[in-house]
Amino acid sequence: MRILLAEDDRHLNDTLTYQLEQQHFTVDSCLDGEEALYLGEQNIYDVILLDRMLPYLSGTEVLLKMRRSNNQTPVILITALGTLDDKVTGLDLGADDYLVKPF
């Protein structure tokens, strides 16, 4: 399984990448929204783990642009924004699931 991880916290990014690779997943990771969008457009992923609060382009902007370009790769938003309104907004924008940090 190939995963794109977009998380701007370098320590969390490194930790998640390591843990996923230990489970034999192939992981491409990035630290900002522009690179996440680029990688999401250039590669085929089985799932994208996308932080909502990324530099340059927010995770919600990345998600909207992906869905508008008909990219239907499953997206799980990973974020500290955990109110009901935050979750509903994320799912309404096209996320397939919503995971609140810390997890």
Buried (B, 14 or more C-beta within 10 A) or exposed (E): EBBBBBBBBEEBBEEBBEEBEEEEBEBBBBBBBBBBBBBBEEEEBEBBBBBBBBEBBBBBBBBBBBBEEEBEBEBBBBBEBEEEEBBEBBEEBBBBBBBBEEE
